[in-house]
Amino acid sequence: QVQLVESGGGLVQAGGSLSVSCAASGIWFRTAAMGWYRQTPGKQRELVATTTSGGGTNYADSVKGRFTISRDDAKRTVYLQMNSLKPEDTAVYYCNAFYPPNMNYWGKGTLVTVSS
């Protein structure tokens, strides 16, 4: 079955860096658009960054210049490097695999907490 397993979340001070990873199984990883989303209590899940099967990337304005998404197709893993973290980056970060037009798979999430 499909599994997206996030790892690497934790507690970091404002201004610090953290990297989260998502290991995928049960999907044809090379053809999937992969992404990271985040959610805080009472708010909708929001896009953080995505990467297409061709390596193109897209970022939310709030993270541009601070976060970098990358993928390793051989390892079936997508990464999110987060620098210059702010308290408002605190959220549960979810890995997503997307196949157009509307097939989505989600991980269970990893908590990132940024202290001020």
N, C-alpha and C positions, 0 to 999 in steps of 0.2 A: 504494500500500500504506500501511498504518498506520505512522506515525512519530511518536514522542514524543522530542523532543530537549531535553535539559536543558542549562542553561548557568548560569554564575555562581558555581560552586564555587571554593574556594581556601583559602588560609591566613589565619587571623585569630587575634588574641590573645583570651584569655579576657576576657569582659566586652564584647567588641566585637559588631558587627553584620555580617550578610551577607544578601544576597538571592539566591535562586536562581529560575530561570524554566524553564518547560517549554512549548515550542511544539509544537502538535499539528497533524497533517495526516492525511488519509485516514480521519478519523472524523467522525461527526456530533457536534461538540463540545458544542453547546448542550444536548444531552440526556444527556451523559455525567456521571457522578459522577467528579470528579477528585481525586487524592490524592497525597500525598508519603509515602514510606516510606523507611526507612534500614536499613543493614546494616553490621555490623562483622565482621571475620574470626572465624569459629567460632560466630557467633550467627545466629539466625533473623532474617529481615527483619521489621521491626516498623513498625506504623503510626505516622506522625507527625501527619498532619492530613488531613482530607478536606473537600471541599465538594460539595454536591449541585447538580443542575441548577437547583434553586430558590434556591440561594445559602446554604443551611444549612451550618454548619460543625461539625466535630468534631475534638477534639485529644486526643493522648495526655496523660496527667496530667503527665508529665515535662516537657512543653513549654508547658503552659497558662500564659498570661500573658506568655510570652516570644516565642512564634512566632505569626505571623498568615498564614493562607492566604487567597488571593483569586484571582478569575478574571476574565478579560476575554473574554467570548464573541466579541466582534467581532474580537479579535486571535487568538482560538483559543489563548490562553495562560493558564497557571495559575502563580501566584507563591507563594513562601514567604519571608516576611520573618522573619529570625531575629535576635533581640536578646538581649542578656545571655548570650551564648554561653558554654558551659562545655566543658572538655576532654572530658567524656563525650558531648557532641554530635558528636564526631568520628565520621564514618561516610561511606559512599557513600549519597547521597540519590537515590532513584528516583522518577520520575514514573509515575503509574498512571491509566489510564482504565478505568472500570468501568461495564458495562451489566448490570443484573440479568437473570437470576439468577446467571449465573456467567461472563460474558465479561470477561476482563481483558486489557489491553494494558500493556506496560511499556517505559520508556525504558532506555537503557544505563547511566544513572547519572552523577552528578557528585560528586567527592570534596570533602568539607568537612573541614578540619583545624583544630582549635582548640588553640592552644598555651597552656600554663600559664605 
